[in-house]
Amino acid sequence: MIVKNIKKNIYNKKYLKDREVVWDNKLKDCKDKGIPLWNGSVYYLDKFAKDSISIGLCEYKDLVFLEVKKVKDLKEEYNLNFDFIYINVQVLIVDKQCKYLFGTKHHKDYIEIISVGGTLRFEDGNQIEKFEDIVDYAKKEISIETKIKIDLDSLKYKDMIIDSSICTFLFEYNIDVIEDNLLNIGEFDGFVIIEKSEIFSENKFMAGARLKSLQDFLVNRYVPKNNKKRNNGKRY
């Protein structure tokens, strides 16, 4: 896959002013709840074709703005040339019994399940210039959020999935046996080991927004590498 960086003006004064109001309210709310909140440069998807994509940089503040307004409304109200499709990387950790490992985040009324990964960010001067940089980002997320010593043969790129305002580069990491202490507790407050059919069942857990954006793909098109009937893994 060819990755091209683009630079264009995606904002106007009215948009920036209104975005700042929403951001300030979010900051105050998070401070009151004792929740850390950061702003920074994150990647968005500008255009895509079968074998190439163009990406640019926006701010995390833009993603917060999406919490209070729909993409369609934002584009119409501010006359923006910007689709708000931000990019994230997710890694499904699956063992030989086709069991999946997810982190958890406990809320008042439910337990959220979250995959390893996160928003594709511009940090430490590391610009995404080629697909291999996205693979490296996936490896970095694994090293930060788990205790896995990465074996490149076990990491498979599955697909790029676009849903609403999220573009996901989905990877699968195959492991023999999932152990209880495999995740680094920090971003997660616990873990669950479940079967594929349980991910979106909502019987015990609720899939987070990032994970839920993959629901159609995971339910209808995805088959893990360990299922010998079919292997959708792609080489990078």
ABEGO torsion letter per residue (X at the ends): XBBBBBBBBABBAAAAAAAAAAAAAAAAAAAAAGBBBBBBBBBBBABBBAABBBBBBBBAAAAAAAAABBAAAAAAAAGBBBAGBBBBBBBBBBBAAGBBBBBBBBBAABBBBBBBEEBBBBBGGBBBABAAAAAAAAAAAAAAABABBBBAAABBBABBBBBEABBBBBBBBBBABBBAAABBBGABABBBBBBAAAAAAGAABBBBAAAAAAAAAAAAABBBAABAABBABBBX
